[in-house]
Amino acid sequence: MLVGRESEQLLLRQAFESDRSRFIAVYGRRRIGKTYLIRETFDYSFTFQHAGLARGRFNDQLNAFAESLEDAGVSDITVPKNWMDAFRQLKKLVRGSDDARKVIFIDELSWMDTPRSDLIMALENFWNGFASARKDVVLIICTSATSWILNHVIHDKGGLHNRVTDKIALHPFSLYECEKFLESKGIPMERYDILEGYMAMGGVPYYWDFVQPGKSMDQNIDAIFFGQDAYLSGEFDYLYASIFRRPEDYIKIIRALGKKKAGMTREEICQETGIPSSGVLTKKIEELESCGFVRRYHEFGKKNMGTVIQLIDNYTLFYFKFLENPVADQKFWEKSAESSGRRAWMGLAFERVCLQHSEQIRKKLGISGVLTDECSWQCQADPDKGIYGSQVDLVIDRRDRVVNLCEMKYSTLEYAITKEYDIKLRKKISDFKTVTKTRSSIHLTMVTTYGLKQNLYSGHVQSVVTAEDLFQPRDL
């Protein structure tokens, strides 16, 4: 049963119902559900489908392609001499098909692109010289190697330039979709527990498929990450190697970003990793962003003064914190429930989940229809100017001349603002007004797990968002 992915399914269905041929590129990180989405949407019915072979050699790939042609009903198959010959036989299949719409699905296309194979030239010839001249072909290519598909297909400067008619960059599930996924498996679970699982696994459907009924989230996390023969043992290396052909520099960037919670500028990444500041670095950051590993944002009032790159992938950060140096205890997570290290991690992880669900925060604030700019803000202390030194991880700058300063706090109960924290909040607002000189109204917004406890200081907060609000579905 396919959960979520409504907008992606809609695009695929519209392509199928179109009156012209369509060329669709689907990409995203490993385990995100690309193949499942395509198969479920088309009810596993294709004129032709094929999947490249991981680590397959040139002849291996051609042999496998011939077998897929035979499975699709082509008679008198001969093993292609090269990719031009392979796609020539695919043309024959299309011409002879009685399907009203010829849906051609080629999965893991990047694996087929062995050295000096001329695969892209053959694909270009198939689309430009044949499929695009018809009205009945839906060509879908798919890969986890995001850098490959961006460089060789979507941003190609040759014959495939601007040939892709539709792009689907498949992103992780939201909290809402994870909840629906568990429900589809018959696993009832409290939202607090789903939130904790999301902090560790993010919204990768494949990871959530390991969650077992009858176990607490703590027990599930132990089985998935810490237990003997843990389901995701070795996942970190597989993950980056499957997406990037030469993952070393990407992992350098990720490791550098993992050391700094708020993120790093491009120049700081260069200094930390030794990767030169060039178009190559720009491309690598773009590729990491397209996979959902990092996000780029700017500081309030500095939109045109460079961006900050922040590691946002939950699994990667969980790996750096708890998995990179393995622990011997197979029940580590269950036993560490009250540890200070885990509590500190949960506070930071909750902030990250909030940033990943800013759309739901805006919806709760009733500003979904208002043009907004999401950014961060910080300033250094300057006693001579009456500036205390502050930082805000999420600032929502609204076109209606209101700025929401969002404070994100994880708590196992209603969050109680203390006298000391109230002073800190008032100093933060004062700093923001003094430094930015904004004329917009400042609204303090608290985003907490269970809401805000009413006390002497809660009245200073204009709006409250809870974890329940983060479980709202995305707008299509």
Secondary structure, 3 states (H helix, E strand, C coil): CCCCCHHHHHHHHHHHHCCCCEEEEEECCCCCCHHHHHHHHCCCCCCEEEECCCCCCHHHHHHHHHHHHHHCCCCCCCCCCCHHHHHHHHHHHHHHCCCCCEEEEEECHHHHCCCCCCHHHHHHHHHHHCHHHCCCEEEEEEECCHHHHHHHHHCCCCCCCCCCCEEEECCCCCHHHHHHHHHHCCCCCCHHHHHHHHHHHCCCHHHHCCCCCCCCHHHHHHHHHHCCCCCCCCHHHHHHHHHCCCCHHHHHHHHHHHCCCCCEEHHHHHHHHCCCCCHHHHHHHHHHHHCCCEEEECECCCCCCCCEEEECCHHHHHHHHHHCCCCCCCCHHHHCCCCHHHHHHHHHHHHHHHHHCHHHHHHHCCCCCCCEEEEEEEECCEHHHCECCEEEEEEEEECCCEEEEEEEECCCCCECCCHHHHHHHHHHHHHHHHHHCCCCEEEEEEEECCCECCCCCHHHCCEEEEHHHHCCCCCC
